Every structure is written in structure tokens, then in C-alpha cells.
Amino acid sequence: METARPTFRPATERLFTRPGFLLRRLHQISVGMFEEACKSLSLTPTQYGTMVIVNALTDQDQSSVARQLGLDKVTVMRVLKGLEERGLLVRKVNASDRRQYFVSLTAEGKAVLDEANGLAEAVYEKLLSPVPEQERERLIDLLQSWAQDLEPFARVAMERHRK
């Protein structure tokens, strides 16, 4: 069943059809869906992403986590401190550079992440449900290409780690 697209007054048409506006709106929807799904875990998308990155590699410091997420160091430091206060991760001072903290998930953090992974996958499927299945991979490829091509314009650089 196809949903009718809304029509807008000429004064607002340009705003409501701009890519940035639509991407922001979809981001709001995505965040809302994720937070609703992970309400029982009290987990935000940023906390989840941080936990995924921390769990993926060993000996990560706070700065490398920030770079891999494309977030500023202060934001990631606050997220890490909050997760640490909840007992989901530990931060350990680097003996050779006391300004640097290594981070890792606790057993409880890994259990929460395992549960969140299933919930996040369900949100991902629901978020993509309006897109025909045969077009989903193409959509993701386009979004990745778009983000990669415009990466130099980002306020915070993102360094995706490749294993």
C-alpha cells in the first residue's frame, strides 16, 4: 500500500525537500525508534555506538573511540564516564601517558551490548521497512558514498578502523 506524499505550500516546499532537512528528520525518527526499543536498557544510540567500538578492538583509548565515531573528545569522554558509572565499562590510565585512558567493557557491559545488538537490529529492519528489500543495499551504498565524499566538510573527522 503506497502512502500519499504530503503537499506543501510553495514557501515551505524548498525547505521540506532539502536533503539536510530530510536527513535530520530521519535521524530524529531513528533515534526515537532506538531509544524506545532500548528503553529497558537505558541506552542511547551514542552509548550503543560507543560500546560497539569499545568492544570491537582491544587497547583503545578515549581519543581513538571519538575518532572512530566521528564525535568530539568531550562528548565521548562524557559518554564513557556515564557508562563507567553504570558499571558497563572501565577506564584505565595508560602507565606511559597518564593523560590517556584505555577503555574496555565489563562483563555486564558485554551482556548489555549483546541484548542491545538484537534490539538495534530490529530497529534497523523497522527503519528500512519502507524501502523495498531489493533497494536497501543500494540505499546504504549511496549513503556511505555520500558521507565518504563529503567527509572533508565534517566538523569532527571520522577515522573508521579497518580490521
Buried (B, 14 or more C-beta within 10 A) or exposed (E): EEEEEEEEEEEEEEEEEEEEEEEEEEEEEBBEBBBEBBEEBEBBBBBBBBBBBBBEEEEBBBBBBBBBBBBEEEBBBEBBBBBBEBEBBBBEEEEEEEEBBBBBBBEEBBEBBEBBBEBBEEBBEEBBEEEEEEEBEEEEEEEEEEEEEEEEEEEEEBEEEEE
